[in-house]
Amino acid sequence: MNGHTLGLRGSFWSALLSIFTSSSTLVCCALPALLVTLGAGATLAGLVSSFPQLVWLSAHKGLVFGLAGGMLAVAGLLQYRARFAACPADPRLAAACIRMRRISLGVYLLSLAIYALGLVFAFLLPLLG
């Protein structure tokens, strides 16, 4: 296994890690706002009693967004570097390499969208209200 293959795997795993960290921004901020908007405050209260960590995430949203943004930056850098990595000469392995790049990029873009949605709910909408 050469360094280029390891770079592609690193970008894939960093993209997966970034989607998990960026989804924490939805859990801390977007989900509670959505439930309250829909009139499901009792559901939110039940959710918070089942998962008290949600209160900590909401109270420390700056830290949550900072860590998620850092992970997204690292994942973006790895995505950028991986696009220049050579794929294997074997046609089957080359096809798998290209497919992995597409999947990794898709996961990364989804992570960015989730992060942006969380930013809107956490920081922009409270300014308007």
Secondary structure as UniProt FT lines:
FT   HELIX           3..25
FT   HELIX           26..30
FT   HELIX           31..37
FT   TURN            38..39
FT   HELIX           41..50
FT   HELIX           53..59
FT   HELIX           61..82
FT   TURN            83..84
FT   HELIX           91..119
FT   HELIX           120..124
FT   HELIX           125..128
//
